Amino acid sequence: MISKFLDLKLRTKFLLSFAVMILLTVLMISFVNYYVSVSAIKRNTAAFSEYLIEQIGINLEKQTKDIEEHVFQQFRNSALNKTLSIPENSGTNDLFVKNTAITEFMRDLLFSKDYYLSVMVIDTAGNRFDIERSTVQNYNKDLENVDTDMIQDKRGRASWIPGNSNVIFMEKAVYDVASSQYAGIIIVGVDSKVFSGIYTNVNELTQGNIVILNEELEPLLFNKLVSKPSLYFVENEMYANNPIPTQGFQFEGEAYLSTIITTNYDKWTVVQVIAVNELTRGTDVIKVWTISTILVSLLIAFILAAFISRNITGNVRMLLQSMTHFSMDFTHKVIVPRGRDEVGMLAEKFNSMAEKISELIHTVYTEKLLKQKAEYRTLQFEYKALQAQINPHFLYNTLESIHSLAKLRGDEQVGDMIYLLGKLLRESIGKKGDIIRLQEEVDYIRNYLSIHKIIYGHRIEVNYYFDESLMHLMVPKFILQPLVENSIKHGIEEKPGKGIVSLGCWTMEDDLYLEVSDNGVGIDEETKKHLLNPSEHAKLKQKDKHTNVGIISVHKRIQILYGEEYGLSIMSEVDQGTTIRIRLPIITEEEPE
């Protein structure tokens, strides 16, 4: 990723850099603001929730205390206070009075408050007497397993236990006022609305659920719980070992906040469960504003980055375009920078440098062109001279041989040699132009070697390995004759035995190769070192300079025409022979002179 970023253009780098910096800044500020806001909402809601349920606990304690005192006052002011402790073995009249007092007490108590739904009285013998406001509801069926011993052990302290969905029972042991002896148990079924009305408005306000637990940590109004998180909290008794008044828990992947308070004397425990997303639902506005701010900031960032990067990189683009154009054809168009910053100053320096380079290139090119023309004219003069004179030594030997043969015998060879010599002279001085077809150069060298075969007889053998498909290619004129002459004069004549001269051609990749080889005396390393180097030509032995000047001229002429990668290469070992190879470009038609 870093390497790809480094390869990007400056304008793209500026755009990305501005966008990333602004995006990170906005995200960081937005995240901090959102986190601080949510944390503040949680703290304030937790404190508010704790305050509310404290008030609920106070109201609950007051309401239950009023009910307990009302029941006790009803018992104290009724005849039941004196008759409930009458034993079972008493007379019929006493039992009738007892039963009548219990019935009147229950009826008076039941209808003394609208929210009393049932009343049950249990005497010392465990006999149960009950009355209900509606017999259809059968509220007292939940009291079949009442633990009378536990109620009696509380010595008159009231207990509250859950009933069905509509009733909550208050249980209280009563004692004879005069003797303070245990007289029985009074159980009153209270309408659950008395309790639920205390916190219904709070539930609606906080969008949470409030659970009331008695002294035994049993939930009252259990069936009134409407949320699964509260049900999960109560069923798992997460409130039992919770020393922290306010803490959170997880349910089905969502966070919830629970607040727990205990009233005086540990009589009531009030629990409130609130979903955190309910607390933070007001932060949706913050999210919307955050996203809007990010989008607007990014838009502004891109616009500013595009404007700034365009101004910063304007000079760079002009400089790059000018450098690219200059590297292709070395022509320079003056750059006019848009400013005087570092890049603008660099553009001015490039203008000055490009002008000097252009002048230098023009000067060097002109000098090189003049030098090449001078060298080419010199070589042309040398070739013209070589073509005109061929080789006086060769002509002399040829004429001498013709003379000797004419004296000795009237052989046909005399006529052949005269014919070949005339044809050779006509081709050497009659051809126009410096570039000919390879076929013409080969025909010329065949005639040239035919004369030598007549002169030397069986002492010389010539082999041709020319590819007929290459005969149409164009080559410089008069490039094989100096090489063949060098092979015969300096290679074969100086070595006893039969001499072999081989000529051939082939192509490899995009080049044409011509080769002349012999099995003569070879060339020593010092001569081979100086042979193709004009500056070393003066160091050659005097006897080698005559023919070797033709080899050097062929080599230099080819390099002038086609470049320094073309020309001659020499491979030779003393007493093993010599091979001279010509490398030329493949040209299918004659180049203009």
C-alpha positions as CSV (number, residue, x, y, z in Angstrom):
1,M,0.0,0.0,0.0
2,I,2.8,2.4,0.8
3,S,4.6,1.7,-2.5
4,K,1.4,2.3,-4.4
5,F,0.8,5.6,-2.5
6,L,4.3,6.7,-3.3
7,D,3.7,6.0,-7.0
8,L,0.7,8.2,-7.2
9,K,0.8,11.7,-8.7
10,L,1.2,14.7,-6.4
11,R,-2.3,15.9,-7.0
12,T,-3.8,12.6,-6.0
13,K,-1.5,12.5,-2.9
14,F,-2.7,15.9,-1.9
15,L,-6.4,14.9,-2.4
16,L,-6.0,11.8,-0.3
17,S,-3.9,13.4,2.4
18,F,-6.4,16.3,2.9
19,A,-9.3,13.9,2.9
20,V,-7.7,11.5,5.4
21,M,-6.6,14.2,7.7
22,I,-10.0,15.9,7.8
23,L,-11.9,12.6,8.0
24,L,-9.7,11.5,11.0
25,T,-10.2,14.8,12.7
26,V,-13.9,14.9,12.3
27,L,-14.3,11.2,13.3
28,M,-12.2,11.8,16.4
29,I,-14.1,14.9,17.4
30,S,-17.5,13.2,16.7
31,F,-16.6,10.0,18.5
32,V,-15.4,11.9,21.6
33,N,-18.5,14.1,21.6
34,Y,-20.8,11.1,21.1
35,Y,-19.0,9.1,23.8
36,V,-19.1,12.0,26.3
37,S,-22.8,12.7,25.5
38,V,-23.8,9.1,25.9
39,S,-21.8,8.7,29.1
40,A,-23.4,11.9,30.5
41,I,-26.8,10.6,29.6
42,K,-26.1,7.3,31.3
43,R,-24.9,9.0,34.4
44,N,-27.8,11.4,34.6
45,T,-30.3,8.8,33.8
46,A,-28.8,6.4,36.4
47,A,-28.9,9.2,39.1
48,F,-32.4,10.2,38.0
49,S,-33.6,6.5,38.0
50,E,-32.1,6.0,41.5
51,Y,-33.9,9.1,42.7
52,L,-37.2,7.9,41.2
53,I,-37.1,4.4,42.6
54,E,-36.1,5.9,46.0
55,Q,-39.3,7.9,45.9
56,I,-41.1,4.8,44.8
57,G,-39.7,2.9,47.7
58,I,-40.8,5.7,50.1
59,N,-44.3,5.7,48.6
60,L,-44.5,1.9,48.7
61,E,-43.4,1.8,52.3
62,K,-45.9,4.5,53.3
63,Q,-48.8,2.7,51.4
64,T,-48.1,-0.7,52.9
65,K,-47.6,0.8,56.3
66,D,-51.0,2.5,56.1
67,I,-52.6,-0.8,55.1
68,E,-50.9,-2.6,57.9
69,E,-52.0,0.0,60.5
70,H,-55.5,0.1,59.1
71,V,-55.9,-3.7,59.4
72,F,-54.5,-3.6,62.9
73,Q,-56.9,-0.8,64.0
74,Q,-59.8,-2.7,62.5
75,F,-58.7,-5.8,64.5
76,R,-58.2,-3.8,67.7
77,N,-61.6,-2.0,67.5
78,S,-63.5,-5.2,66.6
79,A,-65.0,-7.9,68.8
80,L,-62.5,-10.3,67.1
81,N,-59.8,-9.0,69.4
82,K,-61.5,-10.7,72.3
83,T,-63.1,-13.7,70.7
84,L,-60.5,-15.0,68.2
85,S,-58.5,-16.7,71.0
86,I,-61.5,-18.8,72.2
87,P,-60.3,-22.4,72.0
88,E,-62.0,-25.1,70.1
89,N,-63.2,-27.1,73.1
90,S,-65.3,-24.2,74.3
91,G,-69.0,-24.3,74.5
92,T,-71.4,-24.0,71.6
93,N,-72.4,-20.5,72.5
94,D,-68.8,-19.3,72.8
95,L,-68.0,-20.8,69.4
96,F,-71.0,-19.2,67.8
97,V,-69.9,-15.8,69.2
98,K,-66.4,-16.4,67.9
99,N,-67.6,-17.3,64.4
100,T,-70.0,-14.4,64.3
101,A,-67.2,-12.0,65.3
102,I,-64.9,-13.4,62.6
103,T,-67.5,-13.0,60.0
104,E,-68.4,-9.5,60.9
105,F,-64.7,-8.5,61.1
106,M,-63.9,-10.0,57.7
107,R,-67.0,-8.3,56.2
108,D,-66.2,-4.9,57.8
109,L,-62.6,-5.1,56.8
110,L,-63.2,-6.2,53.2
111,F,-65.6,-3.3,52.5
112,S,-63.7,-0.7,54.4
113,K,-61.3,-0.1,51.4
114,D,-62.1,-0.4,47.7
115,Y,-58.8,-2.1,47.0
116,Y,-59.3,-5.0,49.5
117,L,-60.3,-8.0,47.4
118,S,-60.2,-10.8,50.0
119,V,-59.8,-11.4,53.8
120,M,-58.7,-14.6,55.5
121,V,-58.5,-15.3,59.3
122,I,-56.7,-18.3,60.7
123,D,-57.3,-19.0,64.4
124,T,-54.9,-20.6,66.9
125,A,-56.2,-24.1,66.0
126,G,-55.4,-23.5,62.3
127,N,-59.1,-23.1,61.2
128,R,-59.5,-20.9,58.2
129,F,-62.2,-18.4,57.6
130,D,-62.2,-16.3,54.4
131,I,-64.4,-13.9,52.4
132,E,-63.8,-12.5,48.9
133,R,-65.2,-9.5,47.1
134,S,-65.8,-11.7,44.0
135,T,-66.3,-15.4,44.4
136,V,-65.6,-15.9,40.7
137,Q,-62.0,-14.8,41.1
138,N,-61.2,-17.1,44.0
139,Y,-58.3,-15.1,45.2
140,N,-57.6,-17.1,48.3
141,K,-56.8,-20.3,46.3
142,D,-53.2,-19.0,46.4
143,L,-53.2,-19.3,50.2
144,E,-53.6,-23.0,50.5
145,N,-49.9,-23.5,51.5
146,V,-49.6,-20.6,53.9
147,D,-46.7,-21.1,56.3
148,T,-48.4,-20.1,59.5
149,D,-45.3,-20.9,61.6
150,M,-43.2,-18.5,59.6
151,I,-45.9,-15.7,60.0
152,Q,-46.1,-16.4,63.7
153,D,-42.3,-16.2,64.1
154,K,-42.4,-12.6,62.9
155,R,-44.2,-11.6,66.1
156,G,-46.7,-9.3,64.5
157,R,-44.6,-7.9,61.7
158,A,-46.5,-8.0,58.4
159,S,-45.3,-9.9,55.4
160,W,-46.2,-9.3,51.8
161,I,-46.4,-12.2,49.3
162,P,-47.3,-12.3,45.6
163,G,-50.6,-13.7,44.6
164,N,-52.1,-14.0,41.1
165,S,-51.9,-11.2,38.6
166,N,-54.5,-9.0,40.4
167,V,-53.8,-9.5,44.1
168,I,-51.0,-9.2,46.6
169,F,-51.4,-10.6,50.1
170,M,-50.5,-8.9,53.4
171,E,-50.0,-11.5,56.2
172,K,-49.8,-10.5,59.8
173,A,-50.0,-12.4,63.1
174,V,-52.2,-10.7,65.7
175,Y,-52.2,-10.9,69.5
176,D,-54.7,-10.4,72.2
177,V,-54.4,-6.7,73.3
178,A,-55.0,-7.4,76.9
179,S,-52.9,-10.6,77.4
180,S,-50.5,-10.2,74.4
181,Q,-51.1,-13.9,73.6
182,Y,-51.1,-15.2,70.1
183,A,-54.6,-14.9,68.7
184,G,-54.3,-15.9,65.1
185,I,-53.4,-14.7,61.6
186,I,-55.1,-12.1,59.4
187,I,-54.4,-12.2,55.6
188,V,-55.7,-9.4,53.4
189,G,-55.7,-9.6,49.6
190,V,-54.9,-6.1,48.2
191,D,-55.6,-5.1,44.6
192,S,-52.3,-4.9,42.7
193,K,-53.3,-1.6,41.2
194,V,-52.5,0.0,44.5
195,F,-48.9,-0.8,44.0
196,S,-48.6,-0.7,40.2
197,G,-50.1,2.8,40.3
198,I,-47.1,4.0,42.3
199,Y,-44.6,3.4,39.4
200,T,-46.7,3.1,36.2
201,N,-46.0,6.7,35.3
202,V,-42.3,6.2,36.1
203,N,-42.2,3.2,33.6
204,E,-43.7,5.3,30.9
205,L,-41.3,8.2,31.6
206,T,-38.1,6.1,31.6
207,Q,-39.2,3.4,29.1
208,G,-38.0,0.8,31.7
209,N,-39.5,-1.9,33.9
210,I,-39.7,-1.7,37.7
211,V,-39.8,-4.8,39.8
212,I,-40.7,-4.8,43.5
213,L,-39.3,-7.5,45.7
214,N,-40.4,-8.4,49.2
215,E,-38.2,-9.3,52.2
216,E,-37.6,-12.8,50.8
217,L,-36.6,-11.2,47.5
218,E,-39.7,-12.6,45.8
219,P,-41.0,-10.4,43.0
220,L,-44.4,-9.0,43.4
221,L,-46.6,-8.4,40.3
222,F,-44.4,-10.9,38.5
223,N,-46.9,-11.5,35.7
224,K,-47.0,-7.8,35.1
225,L,-43.5,-7.9,33.7
226,V,-43.7,-7.2,30.0
227,S,-40.1,-7.1,28.9
228,K,-37.9,-10.1,28.4
229,P,-34.8,-8.4,29.8
230,S,-36.6,-7.8,33.1
231,L,-37.8,-11.4,33.1
232,Y,-34.3,-12.6,32.5
233,F,-33.0,-10.3,35.3
234,V,-35.6,-11.6,37.8
235,E,-35.5,-15.3,36.9
236,N,-31.7,-15.4,37.2
237,E,-31.8,-13.5,40.5
238,M,-29.2,-11.1,39.3
239,Y,-30.3,-8.7,42.1
240,A,-29.4,-11.2,44.9
241,N,-25.6,-10.6,44.9
242,N,-25.5,-7.1,43.6
243,P,-23.7,-4.7,46.0
244,I,-23.5,-2.0,43.3
245,P,-26.7,0.2,43.2
246,T,-26.3,0.8,39.5
247,Q,-24.7,-1.5,37.0
248,G,-25.3,-2.9,33.5
249,F,-25.8,-6.4,32.0
250,Q,-26.1,-7.9,28.6
251,F,-29.2,-9.7,27.2
252,E,-29.4,-11.0,23.6
253,G,-26.5,-8.8,22.5
254,E,-27.9,-5.6,23.9
255,A,-26.9,-3.6,26.9
256,Y,-29.2,-2.8,29.8
257,L,-28.9,-0.7,32.9
258,S,-30.2,-1.9,36.3
259,T,-30.8,0.2,39.4
260,I,-31.5,-1.4,42.8
261,I,-32.4,0.3,46.1
262,T,-33.5,-1.2,49.4
263,T,-35.9,0.6,51.7
264,N,-35.4,1.1,55.5
265,Y,-35.3,-2.1,57.5
266,D,-34.8,-4.1,54.2
267,K,-38.6,-4.5,53.8
268,W,-38.7,-3.7,50.1
269,T,-36.2,-3.9,47.3
270,V,-37.0,-2.0,44.1
271,V,-35.3,-2.9,40.8
272,Q,-35.5,-0.9,37.6
273,V,-34.2,-2.2,34.2
274,I,-33.7,0.2,31.4
275,A,-32.4,-0.5,27.9
276,V,-29.3,1.6,27.1
277,N,-30.5,2.2,23.6
278,E,-33.6,3.8,25.2
279,L,-31.4,6.1,27.2
280,T,-29.4,7.0,24.1
281,R,-32.3,7.3,21.6
282,G,-31.9,11.0,21.8
283,T,-28.4,10.7,20.5
284,D,-29.7,9.7,17.0
285,V,-29.8,13.4,16.3
286,I,-26.1,13.5,17.2
287,K,-25.4,10.6,14.8
288,V,-27.3,12.4,12.0
289,W,-25.4,15.6,12.6
290,T,-22.1,13.7,12.9
291,I,-22.6,11.9,9.6
292,S,-23.8,15.1,7.9
293,T,-20.7,16.9,9.3
294,I,-18.4,14.2,8.0
295,L,-19.9,14.3,4.5
296,V,-19.9,18.1,4.3
297,S,-16.3,18.1,5.6
298,L,-15.2,15.6,3.1
299,L,-16.8,17.5,0.3
300,I,-15.2,20.7,1.4
301,A,-11.9,18.9,1.8
302,F,-12.0,17.5,-1.7
303,I,-12.8,20.9,-3.2
304,L,-10.0,22.6,-1.2
305,A,-7.6,19.8,-1.9
306,A,-8.4,19.9,-5.6
307,F,-7.9,23.7,-5.7
308,I,-4.7,23.7,-3.6
309,S,-3.2,20.7,-5.3
310,R,-4.0,22.2,-8.8
311,N,-2.1,25.4,-7.8
312,I,0.8,23.5,-6.2
313,T,1.3,20.9,-9.0
314,G,0.6,23.3,-11.9
315,N,4.3,24.2,-12.3
316,V,5.2,20.5,-11.8
317,R,2.9,19.4,-14.6
318,M,4.3,22.0,-17.0
319,L,7.9,21.1,-16.0
320,L,7.2,17.4,-16.5
321,Q,5.6,18.0,-19.9
322,S,8.5,20.1,-21.0
323,M,11.0,17.6,-19.8
324,T,9.2,14.7,-21.6
325,H,9.0,16.7,-24.9
326,F,12.7,17.7,-24.5
327,S,13.8,14.1,-24.0
328,M,12.1,13.0,-27.2
329,D,13.4,15.5,-29.8
330,F,15.6,17.8,-27.7
331,T,13.5,20.8,-28.7
332,H,12.6,23.1,-25.7
333,K,9.6,25.3,-25.3
334,V,10.2,27.9,-22.6
335,I,8.2,27.3,-19.4
336,V,6.4,30.3,-17.9
337,P,5.9,29.4,-14.2
338,R,2.7,30.4,-12.4
339,G,4.5,31.5,-9.2
340,R,7.9,32.1,-7.6
341,D,7.9,29.1,-5.3
342,E,10.5,26.4,-5.3
343,V,8.9,24.6,-8.3
344,G,8.7,27.9,-10.2
345,M,12.4,28.5,-9.6
346,L,13.2,25.0,-10.7
347,A,11.3,25.6,-13.9
348,E,13.4,28.7,-14.6
349,K,16.6,26.8,-14.0
350,F,15.4,24.0,-16.3
351,N,14.7,26.6,-19.0
352,S,18.3,27.8,-18.8
353,M,19.7,24.3,-18.7
354,A,17.6,23.1,-21.7
355,E,18.7,26.0,-23.8
356,K,22.4,25.3,-23.1
357,I,21.9,21.6,-23.8
358,S,20.1,22.3,-27.1
359,E,23.0,24.6,-28.1
360,L,25.6,22.0,-27.1
361,I,23.7,19.2,-29.0
362,H,23.4,21.3,-32.1
363,T,27.1,22.1,-32.0
364,V,28.2,18.5,-31.5
365,Y,25.8,17.2,-34.1
366,T,27.0,19.7,-36.7
367,E,30.6,18.8,-36.0
368,K,30.0,15.1,-36.1
369,L,28.1,15.5,-39.4
370,L,30.9,17.4,-41.0
371,K,33.4,14.9,-39.8
372,Q,31.4,12.0,-41.1
373,K,31.0,13.7,-44.5
374,A,34.8,14.3,-44.7
375,E,35.6,10.7,-43.7
376,Y,33.1,9.4,-46.2
377,R,34.5,11.5,-49.0
378,T,38.0,10.3,-48.1
379,L,36.9,6.7,-48.3
380,Q,35.1,7.3,-51.6
381,F,38.3,8.6,-53.0
382,E,40.2,5.6,-51.7
383,Y,37.6,3.2,-53.2
384,K,37.6,5.0,-56.5
385,A,41.4,4.7,-56.6
386,L,41.2,1.0,-55.7
387,Q,38.5,0.4,-58.3
388,A,40.6,2.2,-60.9
389,Q,43.9,0.5,-60.2
390,I,42.6,-2.9,-58.8
391,N,46.1,-4.2,-58.1
392,P,49.1,-3.6,-60.3
393,H,50.7,-6.7,-58.9
394,F,47.7,-8.7,-59.8
395,L,47.5,-7.3,-63.3
396,Y,51.2,-7.9,-63.8
397,N,51.0,-11.5,-62.7
398,T,48.0,-12.1,-64.9
399,L,49.6,-10.7,-68.0
400,E,52.8,-12.6,-67.3
401,S,50.9,-15.8,-67.0
402,I,49.0,-15.1,-70.2
403,H,52.4,-14.5,-71.9
404,S,54.0,-17.7,-70.6
405,L,51.0,-19.8,-71.5
406,A,50.9,-18.4,-75.0
407,K,54.5,-19.4,-75.5
408,L,54.3,-22.8,-74.2
409,R,51.0,-23.9,-75.7
410,G,48.0,-22.7,-77.5
411,D,45.6,-23.5,-74.6
412,E,42.0,-22.3,-74.2
413,Q,42.9,-21.0,-70.8
414,V,44.6,-18.0,-72.5
415,G,41.3,-17.0,-74.0
416,D,39.4,-17.6,-70.7
417,M,41.8,-15.5,-68.7
418,I,41.7,-12.7,-71.2
419,Y,37.8,-12.8,-71.2
420,L,37.6,-12.9,-67.4
421,L,40.0,-10.1,-67.0
422,G,38.1,-7.9,-69.4
423,K,34.8,-8.7,-67.7
424,L,36.4,-7.9,-64.3
425,L,37.7,-4.6,-65.5
426,R,34.4,-3.6,-67.0
427,E,32.5,-4.5,-63.8
428,S,34.9,-2.6,-61.6
429,I,34.8,0.7,-63.5
430,G,31.4,0.5,-65.2
431,K,29.0,0.1,-62.2
432,K,27.4,3.3,-60.9
433,G,26.4,3.8,-57.3
434,D,27.9,2.5,-54.0
435,I,25.1,0.1,-53.0
436,I,24.4,-3.0,-55.1
437,R,22.6,-6.3,-54.8
438,L,24.4,-9.1,-53.1
439,Q,24.0,-11.2,-56.3
440,E,26.1,-8.6,-58.3
441,E,28.8,-8.6,-55.6
442,V,29.0,-12.4,-55.6
443,D,29.1,-12.5,-59.4
444,Y,32.0,-10.1,-59.4
445,I,34.0,-12.1,-56.8
446,R,33.3,-15.3,-58.7
447,N,35.0,-13.8,-61.8
448,Y,37.8,-12.5,-59.7
449,L,38.4,-16.0,-58.1
450,S,38.1,-17.7,-61.5
451,I,41.1,-15.9,-62.7
452,H,43.0,-16.9,-59.6
453,K,42.1,-20.6,-60.1
454,I,43.5,-20.4,-63.6
455,I,46.7,-18.8,-62.3
456,Y,47.2,-21.2,-59.3
457,G,45.6,-24.2,-60.9
458,H,45.1,-27.1,-58.4
459,R,46.9,-25.2,-55.7
460,I,43.8,-23.2,-54.8
461,E,40.2,-24.4,-54.1
462,V,37.2,-22.1,-53.7
463,N,34.0,-23.1,-51.9
464,Y,30.8,-21.0,-52.0
465,Y,28.0,-21.2,-49.3
466,F,25.7,-18.5,-50.4
467,D,21.9,-18.6,-49.6
468,E,20.1,-18.0,-52.9
469,S,17.2,-16.5,-51.0
470,L,19.4,-13.7,-49.8
471,M,20.8,-12.6,-53.1
472,H,18.3,-9.7,-53.5
473,L,19.5,-7.9,-50.4
474,M,21.5,-4.7,-50.8
475,V,25.2,-4.4,-49.7
476,P,27.9,-1.8,-50.2
477,K,29.8,-2.3,-53.4
478,F,33.4,-3.8,-53.5
479,I,33.5,-5.2,-49.9
480,L,34.5,-8.8,-50.7
481,Q,37.3,-8.3,-53.2
482,P,39.8,-6.7,-50.6
483,L,39.1,-9.6,-48.2
484,V,39.6,-12.3,-50.8
485,E,42.7,-10.6,-52.1
486,N,44.1,-10.5,-48.5
487,S,43.3,-14.2,-48.0
488,I,45.2,-15.2,-51.2
489,K,48.2,-12.8,-50.9
490,H,48.8,-13.0,-47.2
491,G,47.3,-16.3,-46.4
492,I,47.7,-18.9,-49.2
493,E,50.7,-17.7,-51.2
494,E,52.9,-17.7,-48.1
495,K,51.9,-21.3,-47.0
496,P,52.9,-24.4,-49.0
497,G,50.3,-26.9,-50.0
498,K,46.8,-26.5,-51.3
499,G,45.0,-23.3,-50.3
500,I,41.2,-23.2,-49.6
501,V,39.1,-20.1,-49.8
502,S,35.5,-20.3,-48.5
503,L,32.8,-17.6,-48.9
504,G,29.3,-17.7,-47.5
505,C,26.3,-15.7,-46.2
506,W,23.5,-16.1,-43.7
507,T,21.1,-14.0,-41.5
508,M,20.7,-14.0,-37.8
509,E,18.0,-11.9,-36.0
510,D,17.9,-8.7,-38.0
511,D,21.4,-8.8,-39.5
512,L,23.1,-10.1,-42.6
513,Y,26.5,-11.8,-42.2
514,L,29.1,-12.3,-45.0
515,E,32.2,-14.4,-44.4
516,V,35.6,-15.0,-46.1
517,S,37.9,-17.7,-44.7
518,D,41.1,-19.4,-45.7
519,N,43.5,-22.0,-44.4
520,G,46.5,-19.8,-44.8
521,V,49.3,-18.8,-42.4
522,G,47.0,-16.8,-40.2
523,I,47.5,-13.5,-38.4
524,D,49.5,-13.0,-35.3
525,E,47.9,-11.2,-32.3
526,E,49.7,-7.9,-32.7
527,T,48.7,-7.6,-36.4
528,K,45.1,-8.5,-35.6
529,K,45.1,-5.9,-32.8
530,H,46.1,-3.1,-35.1
531,L,44.4,-4.2,-38.3
532,L,40.9,-2.7,-37.8
533,N,42.0,0.3,-35.7
534,P,42.9,3.3,-38.0
535,S,44.9,5.0,-35.3
536,E,47.1,1.9,-35.0
537,H,47.5,1.4,-38.7
538,A,50.9,3.1,-38.8
539,K,52.3,0.3,-36.6
540,L,51.6,-2.4,-39.2
541,K,54.6,-3.9,-41.0
542,Q,55.4,-2.2,-44.3
543,K,54.6,-5.4,-46.4
544,D,51.1,-5.6,-44.9
545,K,50.0,-2.0,-45.5
546,H,49.1,-2.3,-49.2
547,T,46.2,-4.8,-49.1
548,N,45.3,-4.2,-45.5
549,V,44.4,-0.6,-46.3
550,G,41.5,-2.1,-48.3
551,I,40.3,-4.1,-45.3
552,I,40.4,-1.0,-43.0
553,S,38.5,1.0,-45.6
554,V,35.8,-1.6,-45.9
555,H,35.4,-1.7,-42.1
556,K,35.3,2.1,-41.7
557,R,32.9,2.6,-44.7
558,I,30.4,0.1,-43.2
559,Q,30.5,1.9,-39.8
560,I,29.9,5.3,-41.4
561,L,27.0,3.9,-43.5
562,Y,25.3,1.9,-40.8
563,G,26.8,2.7,-37.4
564,E,29.5,1.4,-35.1
565,E,27.7,-1.9,-34.2
566,Y,28.3,-3.0,-37.8
567,G,31.6,-3.7,-39.7
568,L,34.3,-6.4,-39.8
569,S,35.5,-8.9,-37.2
570,I,38.6,-11.1,-37.5
571,M,39.2,-14.6,-36.1
572,S,42.6,-16.0,-36.8
573,E,45.3,-18.3,-35.4
574,V,48.8,-18.6,-36.7
575,D,49.2,-21.6,-39.2
576,Q,45.5,-22.3,-38.8
577,G,43.9,-19.8,-41.1
578,T,41.9,-16.7,-41.0
579,T,38.1,-15.9,-41.0
580,I,36.9,-12.4,-41.7
581,R,33.1,-11.8,-41.0
582,I,31.1,-8.8,-42.2
583,R,28.0,-7.7,-40.3
584,L,25.4,-5.6,-42.2
585,P,21.8,-4.6,-41.6
586,I,19.2,-6.3,-43.8
587,I,18.3,-3.9,-46.6
588,T,15.8,-5.0,-49.2
589,E,16.1,-2.0,-51.6
590,E,18.8,0.4,-52.6
591,E,19.3,3.4,-50.3
592,P,19.6,6.8,-52.0
593,E,23.1,8.1,-52.4
